[in-house]
Amino acid sequence: MTFDPHASRVNVLLRLLGVIFFILGASLSYLTYAEAAQGNIVHEITPIFYLVSGILIVSGLFAVTVRYR
């Protein structure tokens, strides 16, 4: 196995983007839950926010585990 600096940089960038997406998704999910509990958000739109946060979390986890070759 040889060291490839380009692949190493791409792997680090993918993992960093994965962590950022995961944090954004988790914070969006938490803030949606907090606002819905207080009644400050329209109840019809909360499933859309949960869907978007779920997509961000799943894509973040996927980006953290994927490996560029």
C-alpha positions in Angstrom: 0.0 0.0 0.0 1.5 3.3 -1.0 0.8 6.8 0.3 -1.2 9.0 -2.0 -1.3 12.6 -0.8 -4.2 13.5 -3.1 -6.4 10.6 -1.9 -5.5 11.4 1.7 -6.6 15.1 1.3 -9.8 14.0 -0.4 -10.5 11.5 2.4 -10.0 14.2 5.0 -12.2 16.6 3.2 -15.0 14.0 2.8 -14.8 13.1 6.5 -14.9 16.8 7.4 -17.9 17.4 5.2 -19.6 14.4 6.8 -19.1 15.7 10.3 -20.4 19.1 9.3 -23.5 17.6 7.7 -24.1 15.4 10.7 -23.8 18.4 13.1 -26.2 20.5 10.9 -28.7 17.6 10.7 -28.6 17.0 14.5 -28.9 20.6 15.4 -31.8 21.1 12.9 -33.5 18.1 14.4 -33.0 19.4 18.0 -34.1 22.9 17.2 -37.2 21.6 15.4 -38.1 19.5 18.5 -37.5 22.4 20.9 -39.6 24.9 18.8 -42.4 22.3 18.3 -42.5 21.7 22.0 -42.9 25.4 22.8 -45.5 25.7 20.1 -43.6 28.4 18.1 -43.6 26.4 14.9 -46.4 25.4 12.6 -47.1 21.7 13.2 -47.7 21.0 9.5 -44.1 21.8 8.6 -42.3 19.9 11.3 -42.2 16.6 9.3 -40.4 18.4 6.5 -37.8 19.7 8.9 -37.4 16.2 10.4 -37.0 14.8 6.9 -34.3 17.3 5.9 -32.5 16.8 9.2 -32.7 13.0 8.7 -31.3 13.3 5.1 -28.4 15.5 6.5 -27.6 13.0 9.2 -27.6 10.0 6.9 -25.5 11.7 4.3 -23.1 12.9 7.0 -22.7 9.4 8.3 -22.2 8.1 4.8 -19.6 10.7 4.0 -17.7 9.8 7.3 -17.6 6.1 6.4 -16.9 6.3 2.7 -13.3 6.0 1.4 -12.0 7.6 -1.8 -9.8 5.5 -4.0 
